[in-house]
Every structure is written in C-alpha cells, then in structure tokens.
Amino acid sequence: MAFKTTLVYPGIAGRGFRSLKQGMDAGWISHGLASLSAAAKARGFEVDLIDLRALESWDHFRTVLADRDPDVVGVTMMSVDYNPASQAIAIVKELNPDIVTVIGGPHVTIALEDTMNLANADYLVTREGEVTFPKLLEAIRDGSPPSDRILRGETPDLDRIPFSDRDLFLNEWRKWGYDIDSPEVPFVAELPAPFATIIAGRGCLYHCTFCKPGEDYLFGRRTRRRSVDSVIDELRMLVDRYHIASFMFHDDCLTEDRRWVTAFTEAYIQAGFNMPFFCQSRADIIVQHEDMVQRMVRAGLRGYFIGFESGSDRMLEFIRKGTTVEQNLEAARICRRYGISIWANYMMGLPTEEKADILATIRMMKQIDPDYYSPAFFTPHPGTDLYDYVVEHGLSRITDYDSYRRNPNEPKIRHQDYEFLQWAMLESQRRTPVNAFKRWAARQWSRARRITPAKVMRRLGLARSGAESA
C-alpha cells in the first residue's frame, strides 16, 4: 500500500468554514505547508491537503479524512489556530489512533510548553521543517519512528529547497467547487489576477517589541534571503505555469537589504518582467533610500505595506519601532511622489498608550491618507517582549486562543477604553473632505480608463500634495 501524508490547514479561527475568497487571510496559501509539501514530494512522498476553509463543517472534515485514509497527518499552527488545530488532530485520533499526527508552525516554537499539552500530537516540530519533516516521514514509513516527541527543525538552505507547492492548495480548492483560476486571490486593484504571493527570505533585522524575539526563535537572529536568481526562476515558473499577472512579496521587510533589492530590480527588468507587485517596507528605509524607491517603481512596484503603527513618538519608542512620526509622514509624501499605493498598518490600544497618543495617530492617518487602511487593536502574542510585559503587569484580557487575531473589535488588554478606541479606529479612517474628493476623482478616472487610482492621482497632479494638503 502507498504511504500517504495529509496536511491540514486550520485557518478558520477568524471566518469559519466555507470562508475561501472572503478576504486576504482567506484567499492565500500557507507557504509553510506548501513548502513542506514540495520538500516531501521531492523525496518521493504522496502528499495531499485538507484546507478547513474550503469545508462545510467538522463532520465534513471527518468524512474527507476517512476517505483520504492517510498514514500521517501534519498540521501547521499559529497561536490563533490552536483551537481548530487541536480539534483536527483529536478527530484524527478518534477516527484512527494509528495515524501519526505531527504539529509544526510558529506556536510550537514560541510556546512549546503550551503545545506539549496537546495529547493527540505524536510529534512536535520546532523552527523550520523542510529538512526535518521528510526525514520524519522516512523514519515512520520504514518502521523506525523517533523516540523523541519534540524534533528541532534543521535550518534549510533556501536556494536548495523546492518552490512552494501551490497546486497543493489550488487542487484542493477546485475539488470543493471554488472557481479559482489564480494561484491566490488578488486583494487590491493594483494587482490583477492571476496573482500569487512569493517569499524571498526569512527573518527580520529589526526589534519591534510586538514581534520579537519570537521570530528570531523561528528563523534565527538574521535575515536569510534567497539568491536573486532563485526568485527570478520562481517568477518564471509562476508565469509559465499559472500565467500570473501580478504578485506580492510576503517578506517581513524586503527592502531592508538595499543591495539585494538593487540586484533584484536589475535582474527583473533584464528578464523582461513588467508585472506589478507589492512588498513590505519601513518608513525610515523609504526616507533614507529614495533612489531605491525610484528603482523599484521602474521595475514594477505599485504598493508598499508600511507599519506606521502610531502617531506618537513616545509610543514608537516604547515598541522599539526605530522610526519617528516625521519619517512616517515623509515616507507617505515620497510614496505619493512616485504614485505608490500605501497599505497602512497601525495599531491602537498599546500598553501605556493614552488618549493623546491615540488622537495623534488619528491626525497622522488623516495626513498620510493611505490607499488602504489596516488597523488593529494591539494584541499580545506569545513569544514577544510586549506579551511578557502584558503578563508581568497583569494586563491581558485574552481568554481564548481565537482572540489572538489582530482584529479591532474586541478588548485585548486592561486599562484601555475600548469604546473610545472603537470611535478612534473609525475616525482614523474617515478622510478629510479634500482627501475624500481626491479619492472619489481617482476612482472615477480609473474606472473610465481602467488604470489604478494611484496612477490617476499622479496624472491629476494630486499625488505630490496628497500628504501635505490633509
């Protein structure tokens, strides 16, 4: 009999079952599972997927699992996925106790003691799994499974592991009737279908307290980036196989390595690519390296995700962001200058944050006038310095793993007025009359001429003054 492995993506904590195509988090692949699948298939293993987002219910999961009848089930788990991941492996063991269950993902690494409480998990894999997981499958298949329950993942060479197995997700989605002709679901007008996400590196050089040191536990204290040739080769594959028309870099901060970006943009243009793309950057990098911004725009950059976080310098210092409010505003001006769309990440409800700090964030957001708002209530995540701060000061109001979502609609910590925060969150997204008119005009022109609003803003001569005139 064939030795079969089924991977499970448990990402239903936010939107539930039958949630595919209902937002950013419901239309993208899990690169972790897609990479594990590619690595396992390269070693000759048969791998399929059960994506809970595509199913109807837990009963449906039970039926599908029984039909697949795998020897091994592997589940990835972020903190917010703890409940569905736990229920999934409980059903696995209920259906067939002989199925070997393997849990990996960020929560296993940053909260190992917590994860060890999962009685239905036979193996826990920390850190990265592309080397360790196929070795584990071989050992199980050959009848010599490891005696240790906890396996420390070996660090892979990112240029040697196979490209993410996107068919793993596409085939599963189509199986359940989803009309998806793109590797992943586009989420902004600037990035047309077919669309895909790509990861050029792992890790981050910065030290924000709401993220570190958890990420260092996963990937080490430095950024490991793929070679430019490897990324270009993957883009060629995506064009040839899926005919992609746009893409997004998933890296935490692609622009932190100026030399890599320079080499990439040159290779991208030389390869004949002109696909639009988005990536993550930082306000200080944009301000300090405007020439790099220009180069990226020439290559195809259409938008930056920028973590502005707060309009208070005190709060930016408290979270060790390493940026200032003036840098935030100047970065927005530079983006407008070159017609770059702004996806603004920011948060409210931080520990020690006062109403004056929140009002300053509102003022900053009205000046920035982003193309896309991505607000959040601060959420203390395990493995981070701010989580430790919240626990030490008895501030946490997190009562369930589902609340680790960064959604701005429920209390996260004590000593914050969430009724005021709800008002502030809405007010921060209410444009001034001048900016509202600009956005309306851009939408009208873009619809008539089928071009992006950011490009319209530039053509109308509004892009340069977008931040200053608010």
N, C-alpha and C positions, 0 to 999 in steps of 0.2 A: 504493500500500500504506500501511496505517496505521503511524504511527511509535509504537513500543511501548517502554515502560520497565518493567523488572522490578527491584523492590527485594528485597534479601536480608537476612534477619535471621539472623546466625550464632551465636546464643546457645546453643551446645551444649557449651561447654568444661566445664561442671560436670556435666551429667546425660546428655549424649549425644543421639542421635537418639531419636525417639518418646518425648519427655520432657514433652510438654504435660501440664498439670494435676498435676505432681509437685512442687509447692512454689511459693513466692512467685515465684521468678525464672522459673518455667516455666509460668505461667498469666496473665501480664500482657503487654500490648502494649509495643512500643517506641514511646514518644511521639515520638522523633526521626524515625523512619521514617513514622509516622502523620501527623506534621505536614508532612513533605516531600511525602507523597502528596497531602495536601489542597491544599497550595500548588501542586503541579504540575497537579492536576486542575482547579483554579480557572483555570489558564491554558490549559485545553483538552487536556491530555495524557492519554493512556491509560496507566494505571499498575496493575500487579498486584504480588503478593508471593510470594516463596518463603521460608517460615519453616522453617529446618532442624530446629527442634524437632518439627515435625509429620511429617517424612520418615523413611524407613526406613534410608537409607544414602547414601553419596556416589554410588553408582550410581543410586539413585533420584533424587538431585538432578540428575545428568547427563541422565536421561531427561526429567524435568519441564522442565528448562531448554531442551532441544532442542524440546520440544513448544510451549513459550511463544515461542521464537524472537524474543527482544527485540532492539531496536537498541541499547539502553543498559541496563547493569546497575549499580545503585547499592547499595553495601554500607556499613552502619554498623559502627563498630569501637571497642570499648573495649579496654583493654590485654589483658584476659583473652581477647578474641575474636580476637587476632592470627592464631593458627594456623588456625581454621576460615575466617576471612575470607580469608586468603591462599590456602587450598586452593580456596575457592569461585571466586575470580577466575582461578586457574590453570586450573580446569576450564572456565570461560567461554572463555578464550583457546584452550584445546585444542579446544573444540567449534567455535568460530568466531572467528578472530582479528580479524574486522571489528567485533565487538561492542565498543562503547565502555564501559570499566569506570571507575567513579567510587567513590572511597573517602572517607568522611567519618566524623565521630564524634569522641569525646574523644581517643583515642590519636593521631589525625592531628594534632590541635592541640598536645597536650602533648609529643609525641615525634615531631616532624615528620621529623627526620633519619632516625630509625629507619624510619618509614613510607616514606620515599623509596626504601628498598631493595626495595620491592615492585615487581618488574619488570613484573608483569602489570596494574598500576594505571595507567590512562591519565591520570586526573586525581585530585588530592588536594584536598579542600575543607576548609579550616580553619574554626574557630569555628562560627557558625550558618549553616544552608543554605537557609532558606525563601525567601530572595530570590535567592540565587546559583544554586541548583540549577535552578529553572525557566528562568533566563536561559541556563544552560549547555545545557539541553535544546533551547531555541530555536536556539541557535547551531549545535549539532550537526545538528538537523533541517534547518536552512537551508543546510547545507554550508559553514559558516564557523566551525569549531571554534576555540577559543582556542589560541594557540601556547604559552602558559604552562601548564605542567603543574600548578603549585600555584596554587590560587584562594583568596583570602582572602574568607571569607563576610561578606556585608553584614549589619549588625545590623538585625533586623526590628522593626517596631512590633508589639508583642504583641497589641494590640487590633485590628490590621488583618489579621492572618493568619487563615486559616480554622481552625475547630476541628479537632482531631485526627481523622483518618480511621479510625475504629475498625472500619468494615466491611472495610477492607483486611485486617485480621487475622481477624475473625470469618468472613468468606467463605472464607479460605484454610483455617482450622482445620476448618470443616464439610466442606470438599471432601475431606479425608482421613479422614472418619468420626468426628471428635471430636464428642461430644454436648455442645455448649456453648450454653446459652441465655442466657448473660450476657456482656456485653462483655469482662469479665475474670473470673478465677476468685477467689471470695472466699477469705480466708485465716484469718479469725477468726470465732468465733461471734457476736460483736457486730455484724458486718457481713453481713447476709443477701444472698443473690442475688435479683435481678440486681445485680451490683456493677460499679463502674468506678473507675478512677483518673483524676485530673484534676490539671493543673499550673496554678497561679495566677501563678507568677513564676519568674524565672531568676536565679541568683546567690545569694550569701550574704555577710552583713556581717562574719562572724567570721573568725578567723585560725588555726584549728587546723592544726598542722603536718602532720597526716596527710592533709590535703585541699588546703590552699593551698600555693602560689599557682595550682595547676593550674586550679581552677575559674575564677579571675579571667581566665586566658588564654582561656577559653571564652566567658564572659559579661560580662567587664568587672569592675571593682572595686566595683561597687554592685549592689544587687538591683533588677531591673526587674520590676515587678509589673503584671499586667493590671488593668483597672478592675474594680470590684465588679460593675458592670452586665454586663461581658463574661462573668464567671464565672457569674453568675446565669443569663444567657442560655444558656450551655453546659449548665448543670444542667437547665434547662427542656427543652433538646433531648434530653438523655440520658433524661429521664423520658418524654418523648413518643415517642421512637424505640425505646428499649430497656427502658422501664418500670423503671428502676433503683430499688432499694430501699435502697441504701447506696453510699457512695463513700469514697475516700481521697485526700487531697491529697498529691501527690508532691514538693512543695516541700521544699528542704533545711531551711528553718525558717520555716514560715508565720507563726508568732507574733512574729517579730522586728519587725513593723510593727504596733504596737498600734492606730493609727488605722485602718489598713486592716481589721484584724480586727473592730474595733467596727462599722465601716460594713458589713462583710460580714454579721455576725451579725444586724444590724438588717434588712438587705435580705432575708436568708434567711428570717427569720421572717415578714416582711411578704409575701413571695412565697408563703407558705403551705406551705413545705417543713418536714418534720419527720424527714427521713431521717437515720439515724445516720452519723457519719463519724469517721475518724481523721486525725491530722496529726502532723507533726514539731514538737517544741518543744525547749526547753532548760531545765535545772533552774533557772538563775538567773532566767529570764523568768517561769517559773511562780511562783517565790517572790516576786518583786518585783511581780507583777501578778495577784494572786489574784482581783481583781474581774473581770479579763479572762477568767480561767479559768471563773468562775461564768457569765459571759455566754455563753461558748462552750458550756457544758453545757446551758444553757437552749435554745440553738439546735439542739443535736443531737450535740455532741461526745461520743464514747464511749471514745476512747482516744488516748493520746499515745505517739508514738515519742520516747524520750528517750535522748540519748547520755550515759550516766553515765560511761562509759569506764574509770574507775579509782577505787578506794577509797583512793588515796594522793594527798594534796595535792601532794606532790613531783612525782609523775608528771603530774598535771593541769596543773601549772605548766610542766613540761617540754614537753608537747604543745600549750601555749598554748590550753588549752580555755577559760579565762576563768571557770571555775566552781570550787567547793570541794566537799569531801565533805559538809560540813554542808548545803550547798544541795541536793546530791543527795538526802540523807535528808529534808529538809524538803519538797522537791518531791514525793517519794513520799507523805509524810503528807497533803499537800494533795490529791493525786490520790485517795487513799483517802477523804478527807473528802467528796468530791463524786462518788464512785462511778466514777471514771475508770480504765479499764484501762490498765495500764502495759506497754508493749513496751520492754524494757530492752536497749539496745545497750551493749556494753562489750567491752574487749579485754585480752588478756594477751600477754606476750612482747615488750613495748616495749624499745627500746634503753635501757640503763642500769637497767632495772627489776630489782629484787632480790626475793628470796623474801618479805621482809617486806612489800613493796608488794603482792605478789600475795595474800598472806594477808589484807591489809587489804581488797582487792577482794572476797574471799570473804565477809568479815564484813559488808561493805556490802551485798552482794547478799542475804544472809540477812535483813538488816534491812529492805531495800526490799521483798523478797518480791514480785517482779513477777508479773503475769499471764502474760507471755510473755518467755522468755529469748532473746536474740540475741547469743551470744558469738562472739568471733573471736580468732584469733591475729593480732597486728599483722602487716600485710603492707605492705611499702614499695612505693608506687605511683609510677610516673614522674610528674614534674611537681610533686611535693610537696617541702616542705622536709625532711621526715623521710626521704624517698627519698635526697635529696642527702646527708644526714647518714650514712645507712647506707652509701652508696657511698664517701664520704670516709673512713669508718672501716673499710672492708673487711668489712662485716658481712653482706652479702647472701648468702642461700643459695637465692635464686630462680634456677633453671636453665632454666625453660621458661615461656612466656607463660601456660600454663594455671595456673601457681602463683600468678598474681595474684588468684585467688579468695581471699576473706577467710575461707575455711573453716578451722576449728580442728582440722585433722587432719594437718598436715604442717609440718616446720620451715620457717621463713621467714628467720630471721637467726641469726648466730653468737652464742655466749656465752649461750645460753639452754638450760635443762634442759627439753626438751620432754616427757620422761617425767613430770616434776613438773608441767608445765603441763597435761598431759592429766588428771592427777589433780585439779588445781586447777579446771579447767574443769568437770569433773563435780561436784566438791564445791560449787562456786558455785551449782549448780542443784539441790542437794539441800536441800529445805525442812526447817526445824526441825519437831519434832513438832506444836507449836502451829499453825504456818502450814499444815502438811500437813492437819491436821484441818479448818481453815477452808476450804481449797480443796476438800476432799472434800465438806464440807457444802454449799458453794456449788454444786458440780456436781450433787449430788442434788436440791437445791431447783430448780435451773434446768431440769433435765430434767423434773421433775414439773410445773413451771409455765410452761415454755417461755419463760423470760426469761434474760437474760445473767447469768453468775456474778458480775460486778461489781455488778449491781443487787441480787442476792441478798445479797452481802456487806454492802451498805448496809442492806438491810432487816433483816438479822440483828443489826445493830448492831456488826458486826465491821470495817466499813470504816474507822472512825475510828482504831482501835488497831492496824491491820494492820502499820504500820511500827514502832510503838513496842514491841510485845509480842514481837518476834522475839528 
